[in-house]
Amino acid sequence: HPVHHGLLLIGWSAAVLDAPAAQEHIRIISRAYKDCYPPEVFAKAVPTSALDLYMAARAMLYALNGGHVDARIPSPLPKSLAGFLKASLIKHPAHRSCDALGARKDLEDILASLYGPPSYQHLAVPQ
């Protein structure tokens, strides 16, 4: 929530506490965003952090491409950021990073080198 800095979780009806231990797979997908899912979802593979990183990269591309569901990396994107996204979007999950904390640190470093240290920007939301 932008005013109270709270969090609203949605879409948890198919969540699994420990997918690898339970050998669960993603059972529900959004038809509108079907093209955003990695191949292992449709192969009914057990989800890993590599899937999360792929989906996060697709969400970034969605925002960068003005709300269009495609995997194009915009050409004016800095090479370091484009490389990070490409590495997150490798089709085979075994070739993608599974280290979410490491990926976060890498992205923070890339963004800091491009745009400087992060700073708080006040968000005013009309009531």
VOTOR-645743 format. One record per atom (N, C-alpha, C, CB): residue number from 1; atom name; residue in one letter; x, y, z. Coordinates in steps of 0.2 Angstrom, whole numbers, plus 5000, padded with zeros to 4 digits. Glycine has a CB too. Example, Ala and Ser with C-alpha at 12.3 -4.5 7.8 and 13.67 -1.06 7.14 Angstrom:
BEGIN
seq / atom / type / xx / yy / zz
1 / N / A / 5066 / 4972 / 5039;
1 / CA / A / 5062 / 4978 / 5039;
1 / C / A / 5066 / 4984 / 5039;
1 / CB / A / 5057 / 4978 / 5045;
2 / N / S / 5064 / 4989 / 5035;
2 / CA / S / 5068 / 4995 / 5036;
2 / C / S / 5064 / 5000 / 5039;
2 / CB / S / 5070 / 4997 / 5029;
END
This chain:
BEGIN
seq / atom / type / xx / yy / zz
1 / N / H / 5004 / 4994 / 5000;
1 / CA / H / 5000 / 5000 / 5000;
1 / C / H / 5004 / 5006 / 5000;
1 / CB / H / 4995 / 5000 / 5006;
2 / N / P / 5004 / 5011 / 4995;
2 / CA / P / 5008 / 5016 / 4994;
2 / C / P / 5008 / 5021 / 5000;
2 / CB / P / 5007 / 5020 / 4988;
3 / N / V / 5003 / 5022 / 5004;
3 / CA / V / 5002 / 5027 / 5009;
3 / C / V / 5005 / 5024 / 5015;
3 / CB / V / 4995 / 5029 / 5010;
4 / N / H / 5003 / 5018 / 5017;
4 / CA / H / 5005 / 5015 / 5023;
4 / C / H / 5011 / 5010 / 5023;
4 / CB / H / 4999 / 5011 / 5026;
5 / N / H / 5014 / 5009 / 5017;
5 / CA / H / 5019 / 5005 / 5015;
5 / C / H / 5018 / 4997 / 5017;
5 / CB / H / 5026 / 5007 / 5019;
6 / N / G / 5011 / 4996 / 5017;
6 / CA / G / 5009 / 4989 / 5018;
6 / C / G / 5010 / 4985 / 5012;
6 / CB / G / 5002 / 4989 / 5021;
7 / N / L / 5008 / 4978 / 5012;
7 / CA / L / 5009 / 4974 / 5007;
7 / C / L / 5002 / 4970 / 5006;
7 / CB / L / 5014 / 4969 / 5008;
8 / N / L / 5000 / 4969 / 5000;
8 / CA / L / 4994 / 4966 / 4998;
8 / C / L / 4996 / 4960 / 4994;
8 / CB / L / 4989 / 4970 / 4994;
9 / N / L / 4995 / 4954 / 4996;
9 / CA / L / 4996 / 4948 / 4993;
9 / C / L / 4990 / 4945 / 4989;
9 / CB / L / 4999 / 4942 / 4997;
10 / N / I / 4991 / 4944 / 4983;
10 / CA / I / 4985 / 4941 / 4979;
10 / C / I / 4987 / 4935 / 4975;
10 / CB / I / 4982 / 4946 / 4974;
11 / N / G / 4983 / 4931 / 4973;
11 / CA / G / 4984 / 4925 / 4969;
11 / C / G / 4988 / 4919 / 4973;
11 / CB / G / 4988 / 4927 / 4963;
12 / N / W / 4986 / 4919 / 4979;
12 / CA / W / 4989 / 4913 / 4983;
12 / C / W / 4985 / 4907 / 4984;
12 / CB / W / 4991 / 4916 / 4990;
13 / N / S / 4980 / 4906 / 4980;
13 / CA / S / 4976 / 4901 / 4981;
13 / C / S / 4979 / 4894 / 4978;
13 / CB / S / 4969 / 4901 / 4976;
14 / N / A / 4984 / 4895 / 4974;
14 / CA / A / 4988 / 4889 / 4972;
14 / C / A / 4995 / 4888 / 4975;
14 / CB / A / 4988 / 4889 / 4964;
15 / N / A / 4996 / 4892 / 4980;
15 / CA / A / 5003 / 4892 / 4983;
15 / C / A / 5005 / 4886 / 4986;
15 / CB / A / 5004 / 4898 / 4988;
16 / N / V / 5011 / 4884 / 4986;
16 / CA / V / 5014 / 4878 / 4990;
16 / C / V / 5019 / 4880 / 4994;
16 / CB / V / 5016 / 4872 / 4985;
17 / N / L / 5019 / 4878 / 5000;
17 / CA / L / 5024 / 4880 / 5005;
17 / C / L / 5031 / 4878 / 5003;
17 / CB / L / 5022 / 4877 / 5012;
18 / N / D / 5032 / 4871 / 5001;
18 / CA / D / 5039 / 4869 / 4999;
18 / C / D / 5038 / 4865 / 4993;
18 / CB / D / 5042 / 4865 / 5005;
19 / N / A / 5038 / 4868 / 4987;
19 / CA / A / 5037 / 4864 / 4981;
19 / C / A / 5042 / 4859 / 4980;
19 / CB / A / 5037 / 4869 / 4975;
20 / N / P / 5048 / 4860 / 4981;
20 / CA / P / 5053 / 4854 / 4980;
20 / C / P / 5052 / 4848 / 4984;
20 / CB / P / 5060 / 4856 / 4981;
21 / N / A / 5050 / 4849 / 4990;
21 / CA / A / 5049 / 4844 / 4995;
21 / C / A / 5042 / 4840 / 4993;
21 / CB / A / 5049 / 4846 / 5002;
22 / N / A / 5037 / 4844 / 4991;
22 / CA / A / 5031 / 4841 / 4989;
22 / C / A / 5030 / 4839 / 4982;
22 / CB / A / 5025 / 4846 / 4991;
23 / N / Q / 5036 / 4840 / 4978;
23 / CA / Q / 5036 / 4839 / 4971;
23 / C / Q / 5030 / 4841 / 4967;
23 / CB / Q / 5036 / 4831 / 4970;
24 / N / E / 5028 / 4848 / 4969;
24 / CA / E / 5022 / 4851 / 4966;
24 / C / E / 5025 / 4855 / 4960;
24 / CB / E / 5019 / 4856 / 4971;
25 / N / H / 5020 / 4857 / 4956;
25 / CA / H / 5022 / 4861 / 4950;
25 / C / H / 5016 / 4867 / 4950;
25 / CB / H / 5021 / 4857 / 4944;
26 / N / I / 5018 / 4871 / 4946;
26 / CA / I / 5013 / 4877 / 4945;
26 / C / I / 5007 / 4874 / 4942;
26 / CB / I / 5016 / 4883 / 4940;
27 / N / R / 5001 / 4875 / 4945;
27 / CA / R / 4995 / 4872 / 4942;
27 / C / R / 4990 / 4878 / 4939;
27 / CB / R / 4991 / 4869 / 4948;
28 / N / I / 4992 / 4884 / 4941;
28 / CA / I / 4987 / 4889 / 4938;
28 / C / I / 4992 / 4894 / 4935;
28 / CB / I / 4983 / 4892 / 4944;
29 / N / I / 4990 / 4896 / 4929;
29 / CA / I / 4993 / 4902 / 4925;
29 / C / I / 4988 / 4907 / 4923;
29 / CB / I / 4997 / 4899 / 4919;
30 / N / S / 4990 / 4913 / 4921;
30 / CA / S / 4986 / 4918 / 4919;
30 / C / S / 4986 / 4917 / 4911;
30 / CB / S / 4989 / 4925 / 4921;
31 / N / R / 4980 / 4916 / 4908;
31 / CA / R / 4980 / 4916 / 4901;
31 / C / R / 4982 / 4922 / 4898;
31 / CB / R / 4973 / 4914 / 4899;
32 / N / A / 4981 / 4928 / 4901;
32 / CA / A / 4983 / 4934 / 4898;
32 / C / A / 4990 / 4935 / 4897;
32 / CB / A / 4980 / 4940 / 4902;
33 / N / Y / 4994 / 4932 / 4902;
33 / CA / Y / 5001 / 4932 / 4902;
33 / C / Y / 5005 / 4926 / 4901;
33 / CB / Y / 5003 / 4935 / 4909;
34 / N / K / 5001 / 4921 / 4897;
34 / CA / K / 5004 / 4915 / 4896;
34 / C / K / 5011 / 4915 / 4893;
34 / CB / K / 5000 / 4911 / 4891;
35 / N / D / 5012 / 4920 / 4889;
35 / CA / D / 5019 / 4920 / 4885;
35 / C / D / 5025 / 4923 / 4890;
35 / CB / D / 5018 / 4925 / 4880;
36 / N / C / 5023 / 4924 / 4896;
36 / CA / C / 5028 / 4927 / 4901;
36 / C / C / 5031 / 4921 / 4905;
36 / CB / C / 5025 / 4932 / 4905;
37 / N / Y / 5028 / 4915 / 4905;
37 / CA / Y / 5030 / 4910 / 4909;
37 / C / Y / 5036 / 4906 / 4905;
37 / CB / Y / 5024 / 4905 / 4910;
38 / N / P / 5041 / 4903 / 4909;
38 / CA / P / 5046 / 4900 / 4907;
38 / C / P / 5044 / 4893 / 4905;
38 / CB / P / 5052 / 4899 / 4912;
39 / N / P / 5048 / 4889 / 4900;
39 / CA / P / 5046 / 4883 / 4898;
39 / C / P / 5044 / 4877 / 4903;
39 / CB / P / 5051 / 4880 / 4893;
40 / N / E / 5048 / 4878 / 4909;
40 / CA / E / 5047 / 4873 / 4914;
40 / C / E / 5040 / 4873 / 4917;
40 / CB / E / 5052 / 4873 / 4919;
41 / N / V / 5037 / 4878 / 4917;
41 / CA / V / 5030 / 4878 / 4919;
41 / C / V / 5025 / 4874 / 4915;
41 / CB / V / 5027 / 4885 / 4919;
42 / N / F / 5026 / 4874 / 4909;
42 / CA / F / 5022 / 4870 / 4904;
42 / C / F / 5024 / 4862 / 4904;
42 / CB / F / 5022 / 4873 / 4897;
43 / N / A / 5031 / 4861 / 4906;
43 / CA / A / 5033 / 4854 / 4907;
43 / C / A / 5031 / 4851 / 4913;
43 / CB / A / 5041 / 4854 / 4906;
44 / N / K / 5028 / 4855 / 4918;
44 / CA / K / 5026 / 4853 / 4924;
44 / C / K / 5032 / 4851 / 4929;
44 / CB / K / 5021 / 4847 / 4924;
45 / N / A / 5037 / 4855 / 4928;
45 / CA / A / 5043 / 4854 / 4932;
45 / C / A / 5042 / 4857 / 4939;
45 / CB / A / 5049 / 4857 / 4929;
46 / N / V / 5045 / 4855 / 4944;
46 / CA / V / 5045 / 4858 / 4951;
46 / C / V / 5048 / 4865 / 4950;
46 / CB / V / 5049 / 4853 / 4956;
47 / N / P / 5045 / 4870 / 4953;
47 / CA / P / 5047 / 4877 / 4952;
47 / C / P / 5054 / 4878 / 4957;
47 / CB / P / 5042 / 4882 / 4954;
48 / N / T / 5058 / 4882 / 4954;
48 / CA / T / 5064 / 4884 / 4958;
48 / C / T / 5065 / 4891 / 4958;
48 / CB / T / 5070 / 4880 / 4955;
49 / N / S / 5070 / 4894 / 4961;
49 / CA / S / 5071 / 4901 / 4961;
49 / C / S / 5073 / 4903 / 4954;
49 / CB / S / 5077 / 4903 / 4966;
50 / N / A / 5075 / 4899 / 4950;
50 / CA / A / 5076 / 4901 / 4943;
50 / C / A / 5070 / 4903 / 4939;
50 / CB / A / 5080 / 4895 / 4939;
51 / N / L / 5064 / 4900 / 4941;
51 / CA / L / 5058 / 4902 / 4938;
51 / C / L / 5056 / 4909 / 4941;
51 / CB / L / 5052 / 4896 / 4940;
52 / N / D / 5057 / 4910 / 4947;
52 / CA / D / 5055 / 4916 / 4950;
52 / C / D / 5059 / 4922 / 4947;
52 / CB / D / 5057 / 4916 / 4958;
53 / N / L / 5066 / 4921 / 4946;
53 / CA / L / 5070 / 4925 / 4942;
53 / C / L / 5068 / 4927 / 4935;
53 / CB / L / 5078 / 4923 / 4943;
54 / N / Y / 5066 / 4921 / 4932;
54 / CA / Y / 5064 / 4922 / 4925;
54 / C / Y / 5057 / 4927 / 4925;
54 / CB / Y / 5062 / 4915 / 4922;
55 / N / M / 5053 / 4925 / 4929;
55 / CA / M / 5046 / 4929 / 4930;
55 / C / M / 5048 / 4936 / 4932;
55 / CB / M / 5042 / 4926 / 4935;
56 / N / A / 5053 / 4937 / 4936;
56 / CA / A / 5054 / 4944 / 4938;
56 / C / A / 5057 / 4948 / 4932;
56 / CB / A / 5059 / 4944 / 4944;
57 / N / A / 5061 / 4945 / 4928;
57 / CA / A / 5064 / 4948 / 4922;
57 / C / A / 5059 / 4949 / 4917;
57 / CB / A / 5069 / 4943 / 4919;
58 / N / R / 5054 / 4945 / 4916;
58 / CA / R / 5048 / 4946 / 4912;
58 / C / R / 5044 / 4952 / 4914;
58 / CB / R / 5044 / 4940 / 4911;
59 / N / A / 5043 / 4953 / 4921;
59 / CA / A / 5039 / 4958 / 4923;
59 / C / A / 5043 / 4965 / 4922;
59 / CB / A / 5038 / 4957 / 4931;
60 / N / M / 5050 / 4965 / 4923;
60 / CA / M / 5054 / 4971 / 4921;
60 / C / M / 5053 / 4972 / 4914;
60 / CB / M / 5061 / 4969 / 4923;
61 / N / L / 5053 / 4967 / 4909;
61 / CA / L / 5052 / 4969 / 4902;
61 / C / L / 5045 / 4971 / 4901;
61 / CB / L / 5053 / 4962 / 4898;
62 / N / Y / 5040 / 4969 / 4904;
62 / CA / Y / 5033 / 4971 / 4903;
62 / C / Y / 5033 / 4979 / 4905;
62 / CB / Y / 5028 / 4967 / 4908;
63 / N / A / 5036 / 4981 / 4910;
63 / CA / A / 5036 / 4988 / 4912;
63 / C / A / 5041 / 4992 / 4907;
63 / CB / A / 5039 / 4989 / 4919;
64 / N / L / 5046 / 4989 / 4905;
64 / CA / L / 5051 / 4993 / 4900;
64 / C / L / 5048 / 4993 / 4893;
64 / CB / L / 5057 / 4989 / 4900;
65 / N / N / 5043 / 4988 / 4891;
65 / CA / N / 5040 / 4989 / 4885;
65 / C / N / 5033 / 4992 / 4885;
65 / CB / N / 5040 / 4981 / 4882;
66 / N / G / 5032 / 4996 / 4890;
66 / CA / G / 5026 / 4999 / 4890;
66 / C / G / 5020 / 4995 / 4891;
66 / CB / G / 5025 / 5003 / 4884;
67 / N / G / 5020 / 4990 / 4894;
67 / CA / G / 5014 / 4985 / 4896;
67 / C / G / 5013 / 4980 / 4890;
67 / CB / G / 5009 / 4990 / 4897;
68 / N / H / 5018 / 4979 / 4886;
68 / CA / H / 5017 / 4974 / 4881;
68 / C / H / 5020 / 4968 / 4883;
68 / CB / H / 5020 / 4977 / 4874;
69 / N / V / 5016 / 4962 / 4882;
69 / CA / V / 5019 / 4956 / 4884;
69 / C / V / 5023 / 4953 / 4878;
69 / CB / V / 5013 / 4951 / 4885;
70 / N / D / 5030 / 4955 / 4878;
70 / CA / D / 5034 / 4952 / 4874;
70 / C / D / 5041 / 4952 / 4877;
70 / CB / D / 5035 / 4956 / 4867;
71 / N / A / 5046 / 4948 / 4874;
71 / CA / A / 5052 / 4947 / 4878;
71 / C / A / 5058 / 4951 / 4875;
71 / CB / A / 5054 / 4940 / 4877;
72 / N / R / 5056 / 4956 / 4871;
72 / CA / R / 5061 / 4961 / 4868;
72 / C / R / 5064 / 4965 / 4873;
72 / CB / R / 5057 / 4966 / 4863;
73 / N / I / 5071 / 4965 / 4873;
73 / CA / I / 5075 / 4969 / 4877;
73 / C / I / 5076 / 4976 / 4873;
73 / CB / I / 5082 / 4966 / 4880;
74 / N / P / 5073 / 4981 / 4876;
74 / CA / P / 5073 / 4987 / 4872;
74 / C / P / 5081 / 4989 / 4871;
74 / CB / P / 5070 / 4993 / 4876;
75 / N / S / 5082 / 4991 / 4864;
75 / CA / S / 5089 / 4993 / 4862;
75 / C / S / 5092 / 4998 / 4866;
75 / CB / S / 5088 / 4994 / 4855;
76 / N / P / 5088 / 5004 / 4868;
76 / CA / P / 5092 / 5009 / 4872;
76 / C / P / 5094 / 5007 / 4879;
76 / CB / P / 5088 / 5015 / 4872;
77 / N / L / 5092 / 5001 / 4881;
77 / CA / L / 5094 / 4999 / 4888;
77 / C / L / 5101 / 4998 / 4889;
77 / CB / L / 5090 / 4992 / 4890;
78 / N / P / 5104 / 5000 / 4894;
78 / CA / P / 5112 / 4999 / 4895;
78 / C / P / 5114 / 4992 / 4895;
78 / CB / P / 5114 / 5002 / 4902;
79 / N / K / 5120 / 4991 / 4892;
79 / CA / K / 5122 / 4984 / 4891;
79 / C / K / 5122 / 4980 / 4897;
79 / CB / K / 5129 / 4984 / 4888;
80 / N / S / 5124 / 4982 / 4903;
80 / CA / S / 5125 / 4979 / 4909;
80 / C / S / 5118 / 4976 / 4911;
80 / CB / S / 5128 / 4983 / 4914;
81 / N / L / 5113 / 4981 / 4911;
81 / CA / L / 5106 / 4979 / 4912;
81 / C / L / 5103 / 4974 / 4908;
81 / CB / L / 5102 / 4985 / 4913;
82 / N / A / 5104 / 4975 / 4901;
82 / CA / A / 5102 / 4970 / 4896;
82 / C / A / 5105 / 4963 / 4897;
82 / CB / A / 5103 / 4973 / 4889;
83 / N / G / 5111 / 4963 / 4899;
83 / CA / G / 5114 / 4957 / 4900;
83 / C / G / 5112 / 4953 / 4906;
83 / CB / G / 5122 / 4958 / 4901;
84 / N / F / 5110 / 4957 / 4911;
84 / CA / F / 5107 / 4954 / 4917;
84 / C / F / 5100 / 4951 / 4915;
84 / CB / F / 5106 / 4959 / 4923;
85 / N / L / 5096 / 4955 / 4911;
85 / CA / L / 5090 / 4952 / 4909;
85 / C / L / 5090 / 4946 / 4905;
85 / CB / L / 5086 / 4957 / 4906;
86 / N / K / 5095 / 4946 / 4900;
86 / CA / K / 5096 / 4940 / 4896;
86 / C / K / 5098 / 4934 / 4900;
86 / CB / K / 5102 / 4942 / 4891;
87 / N / A / 5102 / 4935 / 4905;
87 / CA / A / 5104 / 4929 / 4909;
87 / C / A / 5098 / 4926 / 4913;
87 / CB / A / 5110 / 4931 / 4914;
88 / N / S / 5094 / 4931 / 4915;
88 / CA / S / 5088 / 4928 / 4919;
88 / C / S / 5083 / 4925 / 4914;
88 / CB / S / 5085 / 4934 / 4922;
89 / N / L / 5083 / 4926 / 4908;
89 / CA / L / 5078 / 4924 / 4903;
89 / C / L / 5080 / 4918 / 4899;
89 / CB / L / 5076 / 4929 / 4898;
90 / N / I / 5086 / 4915 / 4901;
90 / CA / I / 5088 / 4909 / 4897;
90 / C / I / 5083 / 4903 / 4898;
90 / CB / I / 5095 / 4906 / 4900;
91 / N / K / 5081 / 4900 / 4892;
91 / CA / K / 5076 / 4895 / 4892;
91 / C / K / 5077 / 4889 / 4897;
91 / CB / K / 5075 / 4893 / 4885;
92 / N / H / 5082 / 4886 / 4897;
92 / CA / H / 5083 / 4880 / 4901;
92 / C / H / 5085 / 4882 / 4908;
92 / CB / H / 5089 / 4876 / 4898;
93 / N / P / 5081 / 4880 / 4913;
93 / CA / P / 5082 / 4883 / 4920;
93 / C / P / 5088 / 4881 / 4923;
93 / CB / P / 5076 / 4880 / 4924;
94 / N / A / 5091 / 4875 / 4921;
94 / CA / A / 5098 / 4873 / 4924;
94 / C / A / 5103 / 4878 / 4922;
94 / CB / A / 5100 / 4866 / 4922;
95 / N / H / 5102 / 4882 / 4917;
95 / CA / H / 5107 / 4887 / 4914;
95 / C / H / 5106 / 4894 / 4917;
95 / CB / H / 5107 / 4887 / 4907;
96 / N / R / 5100 / 4895 / 4921;
96 / CA / R / 5098 / 4901 / 4924;
96 / C / R / 5101 / 4901 / 4931;
96 / CB / R / 5091 / 4902 / 4923;
97 / N / S / 5102 / 4907 / 4934;
97 / CA / S / 5104 / 4907 / 4941;
97 / C / S / 5098 / 4905 / 4945;
97 / CB / S / 5106 / 4914 / 4942;
98 / N / C / 5100 / 4902 / 4951;
98 / CA / C / 5095 / 4900 / 4956;
98 / C / C / 5096 / 4904 / 4962;
98 / CB / C / 5095 / 4892 / 4957;
99 / N / D / 5101 / 4908 / 4962;
99 / CA / D / 5103 / 4912 / 4968;
99 / C / D / 5099 / 4919 / 4968;
99 / CB / D / 5110 / 4913 / 4968;
100 / N / A / 5093 / 4919 / 4971;
100 / CA / A / 5089 / 4925 / 4971;
100 / C / A / 5093 / 4931 / 4974;
100 / CB / A / 5082 / 4924 / 4974;
101 / N / L / 5096 / 4929 / 4980;
101 / CA / L / 5099 / 4935 / 4984;
101 / C / L / 5105 / 4937 / 4980;
101 / CB / L / 5102 / 4932 / 4991;
102 / N / G / 5109 / 4933 / 4977;
102 / CA / G / 5114 / 4935 / 4972;
102 / C / G / 5112 / 4939 / 4966;
102 / CB / G / 5118 / 4928 / 4970;
103 / N / A / 5107 / 4937 / 4963;
103 / CA / A / 5104 / 4941 / 4958;
103 / C / A / 5102 / 4948 / 4960;
103 / CB / A / 5098 / 4937 / 4955;
104 / N / R / 5099 / 4948 / 4966;
104 / CA / R / 5097 / 4955 / 4969;
104 / C / R / 5103 / 4959 / 4970;
104 / CB / R / 5093 / 4954 / 4975;
105 / N / K / 5108 / 4956 / 4973;
105 / CA / K / 5114 / 4960 / 4974;
105 / C / K / 5117 / 4962 / 4967;
105 / CB / K / 5120 / 4956 / 4978;
106 / N / D / 5117 / 4958 / 4962;
106 / CA / D / 5120 / 4960 / 4955;
106 / C / D / 5116 / 4965 / 4952;
106 / CB / D / 5120 / 4953 / 4951;
107 / N / L / 5109 / 4965 / 4953;
107 / CA / L / 5105 / 4970 / 4950;
107 / C / L / 5106 / 4977 / 4954;
107 / CB / L / 5098 / 4968 / 4951;
108 / N / E / 5107 / 4976 / 4960;
108 / CA / E / 5108 / 4983 / 4964;
108 / C / E / 5115 / 4986 / 4962;
108 / CB / E / 5108 / 4981 / 4972;
109 / N / D / 5120 / 4982 / 4961;
109 / CA / D / 5126 / 4984 / 4959;
109 / C / D / 5126 / 4987 / 4952;
109 / CB / D / 5132 / 4978 / 4959;
110 / N / I / 5122 / 4984 / 4947;
110 / CA / I / 5121 / 4987 / 4941;
110 / C / I / 5118 / 4993 / 4941;
110 / CB / I / 5118 / 4982 / 4936;
111 / N / L / 5112 / 4994 / 4945;
111 / CA / L / 5109 / 5000 / 4945;
111 / C / L / 5113 / 5005 / 4948;
111 / CB / L / 5102 / 4999 / 4949;
112 / N / A / 5116 / 5004 / 4954;
112 / CA / A / 5121 / 5009 / 4957;
112 / C / A / 5126 / 5011 / 4952;
112 / CB / A / 5124 / 5006 / 4963;
113 / N / S / 5129 / 5007 / 4948;
113 / CA / S / 5134 / 5009 / 4944;
113 / C / S / 5131 / 5014 / 4938;
113 / CB / S / 5138 / 5003 / 4941;
114 / N / L / 5125 / 5012 / 4936;
114 / CA / L / 5122 / 5016 / 4931;
114 / C / L / 5119 / 5023 / 4933;
114 / CB / L / 5116 / 5012 / 4928;
115 / N / Y / 5115 / 5023 / 4939;
115 / CA / Y / 5111 / 5028 / 4941;
115 / C / Y / 5113 / 5031 / 4948;
115 / CB / Y / 5104 / 5026 / 4942;
116 / N / G / 5118 / 5028 / 4951;
116 / CA / G / 5120 / 5031 / 4958;
116 / C / G / 5117 / 5027 / 4963;
116 / CB / G / 5119 / 5038 / 4959;
117 / N / P / 5118 / 5029 / 4970;
117 / CA / P / 5115 / 5025 / 4975;
117 / C / P / 5108 / 5026 / 4975;
117 / CB / P / 5118 / 5027 / 4982;
118 / N / P / 5104 / 5021 / 4978;
118 / CA / P / 5097 / 5022 / 4979;
118 / C / P / 5095 / 5028 / 4983;
118 / CB / P / 5093 / 5016 / 4981;
119 / N / S / 5089 / 5031 / 4982;
119 / CA / S / 5087 / 5036 / 4987;
119 / C / S / 5079 / 5036 / 4987;
119 / CB / S / 5089 / 5043 / 4984;
120 / N / Y / 5077 / 5038 / 4993;
120 / CA / Y / 5070 / 5038 / 4994;
120 / C / Y / 5066 / 5043 / 4990;
120 / CB / Y / 5068 / 5038 / 5001;
121 / N / Q / 5061 / 5041 / 4987;
121 / CA / Q / 5057 / 5046 / 4983;
121 / C / Q / 5050 / 5046 / 4986;
121 / CB / Q / 5057 / 5044 / 4975;
122 / N / H / 5048 / 5051 / 4989;
122 / CA / H / 5041 / 5051 / 4992;
122 / C / H / 5036 / 5050 / 4987;
122 / CB / H / 5040 / 5058 / 4995;
123 / N / L / 5031 / 5046 / 4988;
123 / CA / L / 5025 / 5045 / 4984;
123 / C / L / 5019 / 5048 / 4987;
123 / CB / L / 5024 / 5037 / 4982;
124 / N / A / 5016 / 5053 / 4984;
124 / CA / A / 5010 / 5055 / 4986;
124 / C / A / 5004 / 5053 / 4982;
124 / CB / A / 5010 / 5063 / 4986;
125 / N / V / 5000 / 5049 / 4986;
125 / CA / V / 4994 / 5046 / 4983;
125 / C / V / 4988 / 5050 / 4985;
125 / CB / V / 4993 / 5039 / 4985;
126 / N / P / 4984 / 5053 / 4981;
126 / CA / P / 4977 / 5056 / 4983;
126 / C / P / 4973 / 5052 / 4986;
126 / CB / P / 4974 / 5059 / 4976;
127 / N / Q / 4970 / 5054 / 4991;
127 / CA / Q / 4965 / 5050 / 4995;
127 / C / Q / 4958 / 5049 / 4992;
127 / CB / Q / 4964 / 5053 / 5002;
END
